[in-house]
Amino acid sequence: MDDSIEDPTTAGRTTSQSFKVVLLGEGCVGKTSLVLRYTEDKFNDKHVSTLQASFVKKKLNINRRRVNLAIWDTAGQERFHALGPIYYRMSNGAILVYDITDEDSFQKVKNWIKELKKMLGSEICLVIAGNKIDLDKDRTVSVEDAENYARSVGAVHFHTSAKLNSGIEEIFLGLCRMMIEKADKQEADNLVTLNRSGSTRRTIIVDDEDVPPSQSSRWCCSS
Amino acid sequence: MMSFKKGHFRIGEAELKCKKGNGCDYYGNPQWDGFCSKCYKDVQKQRRINMSPKKVQMNKISSKQDSKKIGLTEKKSKLSYLKMFNTIKSKDEISEKTKKDYDPLITKQLDQVDSEYSLILSEPKSLRVDLKKQIRNFCQMMMSHLQSPVDIQSELTQHFYQNVLDMLNNYSHEELSHETKEQILDYTEKYSMIKLYKFLFCMTLADEDEDLGIQKRIRQLNWVNAKHLDCDIDKTNAQIIELVYKAILELLDMDSATAPQDKLACVVRCCRHIFGVLQGGNNGVKGPASADDFLPVLIFVVLKANPVRLKSNLHYVTRFCNASRLMSGEAGYYFTNLCCAVSFIENINAELLSMNTEEFEQYMSGTLVSDTWDSALIICEGMHQMCEQLALLADLKRRNIMIVEDALKFKKEMSSFRENLMGQFAVLKEVYTIVDDNDQIEKKMSVSIDDFDPLCSNLPQWTMTPQVVQPTERTRTNSSCTDGDSWDIHSAETVSLHSLDSNMVPENNTNVERILENTINPQPHLNEIQEISIQGWQIPSIPCETGGKIITNTENNI
């Protein structure tokens, strides 16, 4: 069933691609400000996004390909931790945000990643954002630790600051590139399986169900 | 459908014979309503004579009424059936349902959808035809899959959406814009789901159980207030309270919407109000609300709204809404949040509300009570529940009245149909007597003779043999017959002739006595005259060939 849902988002849109990105991270690490900074650079303050920053859409052009990003903010409080799987179901990418001055928030990121890997395997592209680099003097999470960890789980690490507007464009762009790459690979894989048997057979079945019954019944009735 | 077809192949020879049955050994033909050609011609003739246009109309109405009646009772039986066995349905019932017309309400909704999207659909005509065909096929297919597990139904639905999307992508006649495609997909989804709503929504016992479970759970949690959830709601601000109520109402509205996207639209409106609440929280100075603020308020709203059939609604949307809509897009996001809220409520415990277990238990058992505003909200919820029940009762009442009305109408129609039938029957009787029923004619003949001249029955029996009468005598009697006022002539013949044309005059008592005495004498002549007079006034109304018959019949009888 998961496959059938995956198809319309990737295969259906050949001209433009749509990706769902979830923002994960503890409360108060700056997920919302990150998104706001990213979207408000393009749009003015009167835009609807100022009303709420929990769901944001963004259109990008990367290598002459149109990409629609849907960024889903999640509630980061500890009490809502268990709801994570509902949020990141079917998402293409995840941005995990931690506060470089808060060791705990980095620990949370590790938990999230463990969970994500368990639930979605390698289907999801991961980026880790060490936010609030403007407070570098209070840093408790070392750069080395963070980058090593990121490498170990196949994620890319960025340093960001919503306040100074640094590293934000890069993190979203980087994630998009990763997702496009993954989607292309998936499409190629699909083509291979299609040539073997899998999907072709399925479409034929659908055709069978759709068209012939009406014809055959018509013949029966008239004769 | 299938069973219907099968039935056609098993026909005995008796059924193939002419429908007229007795005496007719020819085979019938469906084109001729199951009659053989000869009988069909007869029947057609009869019909042309008998069927007045009024009766045709009447027939139509009554049959329409009948089918409506059947639909109603069937629905009723379906309901009770569902209550007992829920997912199990007989094959017959399903096939009946597919054939059955949809509710007038649903038809109305469908028409609305049609008109709503008429602009997009009107443009490419061939596309519209294709689309309608696809939708029809899909609905038929779903009807045959009513017994299948919901997962399969859901998968079929998603495949259908995908098929339509493929069709639009490969549409060769003209390039469709992205918006048009979206709208056509919207239309497809809305139309087919409204059509199938009755069969897809809340169809399993499990769904119903879950609904009741969550409702009970929320009622138990009615003491949970904004503080417990850490939400930022300004209770003193009337505007914000208003917004909370609006959000609650929108959430309650979700149950009354039928199409998945309409349900989603309710959720979206509810969430917009919540963002309003969050904005107004600090007189609008607060920045854009994040999910951290949003989710607690949504949970609060769900708790206070306690919508009916909440779980069924969520399941219905997840299963039958276009998956791409749920995966991306604002509505999908809000819906996901709603799912999260419900999941949170299901798993709520002391820890999640950051209070100790003891306090939580006390609240749950009702020993601790919440403050006034929360009580007000509880009452509000109770009111909504009551409204819901009242609406249900009103609906039941309306249906009951409808049934009674229909029954009365049906009764009236039956009686008028009976009257009509009797009238038709009477007409038919007359037609039959004239056309070919010999016995009837004979009876009528004898009756009319009696009516005309009571004296005839008094006449002695006399075998009828051709009589040779003198031409001169005949003309004389005939002439006297025509000028019937000549009472002074007291010959027996003329008097008896008089008696044929008019009843006896009471003043002439003596005359009558004499007539009675004399009638016996001129027997041969009298009978001859009688014969002539019968023919004289009866012939014009009798068809030629039957006229001859009458004579021979009377001859035999006498």
HADDOCK unambig.tbl for C-alpha pairs under 7 A between the chains (distance, minus, plus):
assign (segid A and resid 1 and name CA) (segid B and resid 155 and name CA) 6.80 0.50 0.50
assign (segid A and resid 5 and name CA) (segid B and resid 323 and name CA) 6.06 0.50 0.50
assign (segid A and resid 8 and name CA) (segid B and resid 162 and name CA) 6.66 0.50 0.50
assign (segid A and resid 8 and name CA) (segid B and resid 324 and name CA) 6.42 0.50 0.50
assign (segid A and resid 9 and name CA) (segid B and resid 324 and name CA) 6.14 0.50 0.50
assign (segid A and resid 20 and name CA) (segid B and resid 328 and name CA) 6.33 0.50 0.50
assign (segid A and resid 27 and name CA) (segid B and resid 292 and name CA) 6.77 0.50 0.50
assign (segid A and resid 32 and name CA) (segid B and resid 290 and name CA) 5.93 0.50 0.50
assign (segid A and resid 50 and name CA) (segid B and resid 287 and name CA) 7.00 0.50 0.50
assign (segid A and resid 50 and name CA) (segid B and resid 288 and name CA) 4.93 0.50 0.50
assign (segid A and resid 51 and name CA) (segid B and resid 288 and name CA) 4.76 0.50 0.50
assign (segid A and resid 51 and name CA) (segid B and resid 289 and name CA) 6.62 0.50 0.50
assign (segid A and resid 52 and name CA) (segid B and resid 275 and name CA) 6.78 0.50 0.50
assign (segid A and resid 52 and name CA) (segid B and resid 288 and name CA) 4.38 0.50 0.50
assign (segid A and resid 52 and name CA) (segid B and resid 289 and name CA) 4.61 0.50 0.50
assign (segid A and resid 52 and name CA) (segid B and resid 290 and name CA) 6.26 0.50 0.50
assign (segid A and resid 53 and name CA) (segid B and resid 288 and name CA) 5.53 0.50 0.50
assign (segid A and resid 53 and name CA) (segid B and resid 289 and name CA) 5.78 0.50 0.50
assign (segid A and resid 53 and name CA) (segid B and resid 290 and name CA) 5.21 0.50 0.50
assign (segid A and resid 54 and name CA) (segid B and resid 289 and name CA) 6.90 0.50 0.50
assign (segid A and resid 54 and name CA) (segid B and resid 290 and name CA) 4.82 0.50 0.50
assign (segid A and resid 54 and name CA) (segid B and resid 291 and name CA) 5.00 0.50 0.50
assign (segid A and resid 55 and name CA) (segid B and resid 330 and name CA) 6.58 0.50 0.50
assign (segid A and resid 55 and name CA) (segid B and resid 333 and name CA) 6.91 0.50 0.50
assign (segid A and resid 70 and name CA) (segid B and resid 328 and name CA) 6.41 0.50 0.50
assign (segid A and resid 70 and name CA) (segid B and resid 329 and name CA) 6.98 0.50 0.50
assign (segid A and resid 72 and name CA) (segid B and resid 333 and name CA) 6.99 0.50 0.50
assign (segid A and resid 73 and name CA) (segid B and resid 291 and name CA) 5.64 0.50 0.50
assign (segid A and resid 74 and name CA) (segid B and resid 291 and name CA) 5.27 0.50 0.50
assign (segid A and resid 74 and name CA) (segid B and resid 292 and name CA) 6.84 0.50 0.50
assign (segid A and resid 75 and name CA) (segid B and resid 291 and name CA) 4.81 0.50 0.50
assign (segid A and resid 75 and name CA) (segid B and resid 292 and name CA) 4.18 0.50 0.50
assign (segid A and resid 75 and name CA) (segid B and resid 295 and name CA) 6.58 0.50 0.50
assign (segid A and resid 76 and name CA) (segid B and resid 292 and name CA) 6.05 0.50 0.50
assign (segid A and resid 77 and name CA) (segid B and resid 292 and name CA) 6.88 0.50 0.50
assign (segid A and resid 79 and name CA) (segid B and resid 352 and name CA) 5.25 0.50 0.50
assign (segid A and resid 83 and name CA) (segid B and resid 340 and name CA) 5.85 0.50 0.50
assign (segid A and resid 86 and name CA) (segid B and resid 336 and name CA) 6.83 0.50 0.50
assign (segid A and resid 86 and name CA) (segid B and resid 340 and name CA) 6.59 0.50 0.50
assign (segid A and resid 87 and name CA) (segid B and resid 336 and name CA) 6.56 0.50 0.50
assign (segid A and resid 90 and name CA) (segid B and resid 327 and name CA) 6.90 0.50 0.50
assign (segid A and resid 210 and name CA) (segid B and resid 137 and name CA) 6.17 0.50 0.50
